[in-house]
Amino acid sequence: MTRFFDGHGDAIELNMGSHYYQLTMRALFIEVIRTLVYLEGFYYEAAYELSHGFGVKDKAGLATAFEKEWEAAYSGAVGSGTFRSLRYLARNVVASLSRKFSMSISPPELDYWGNAVINALIDSSRLYDDVNDALTSLSNKALDLYVLTNLDNDIAKKILLKHDILRFFRGVISSDLTRIGKPSIKIFNVAINKAGVNKEEALIVSGLTEDIIGSKLSQIRMAFVNRDNITPTPQPDYVVKDLNELLSII
């Protein structure tokens, strides 16, 4: 058994076992990051933007510091159940870095540079090769496709529009609109209610490990898209190497 937090400060113990079912799907809830797109050079691009505001010439050193702050902030917020908004997280990371580099930044400047970080994330997004064909095939199966993400709503839509795949989705369920991020049960319940389906008719599709936790907490089945060839923990219901392989289990 492993302990995680449910977003309300309460620890929950999860059974690490995996259960397999015959799928009867009506709705798929698909993550964006490491599922539809990957980020190429995000940390360096963000550091390049921040270097202008911080007056830092060592962009590689700033990129290393940024990566460390970003990963720690995201993992800490997700692990403690306090994640709310990626834009808010970006602002906090900028504030933390400014202190480390002995910079004094006003609230409007924090907003400006936080948005610069978010723009760098959008610009660095790259579409996986299998996505367009797989989404077309899934749509032809008369499935309702939704985005379920810890990205803010406008960030997710900008990424989807950039890669011309927003047209495949009936809606976006995001952490900033639900006021809680994955893996909290709340955001998954909002998704189920928005789609108008039972949990047995839904499938989470994601390459993020926090969605495995959310799947266990919410009791919604999940297909883990193992693009990075890791050993997922806890064990999801299904593991696929890409979205095309997902078609064989639906």
Sequence and secondary structure as in RCSB ss.txt:
>XXXX:A:sequence
MTRFFDGHGDAIELNMGSHYYQLTMRALFIEVIRTLVYLEGFYYEAAYELSHGFGVKDKAGLATAFEKEWEAAYS
GAVGSGTFRSLRYLARNVVASLSRKFSMSISPPELDYWGNAVINALIDSSRLYDDVNDALTSLSNKALDLYVLTN
LDNDIAKKILLKHDILRFFRGVISSDLTRIGKPSIKIFNVAINKAGVNKEEALIVSGLTEDIIGSKLSQIRMAFV
NRDNITPTPQPDYVVKDLNELLSII
>XXXX:A:secstr
 EEEE SSS EEEE           SEEEE SBTTTEEESSHHHHHHHHHHHHHT S HHHHHHHHHHHHHHHHH
HHHHHT    HHHHHHHHHHHHHHHTT    HHHHHHHHHHHHHHHHHTEEE TTHHHHHHHHHHTT EEEEEES
S HHHHHHHHHHTT GGG SEEEEHHHHTS TT HHHHHHHHHHHT  GGGEEEEES HHHHHHHHHHT  EEEE
 TT    SS  SEEESSHHHHGGG 
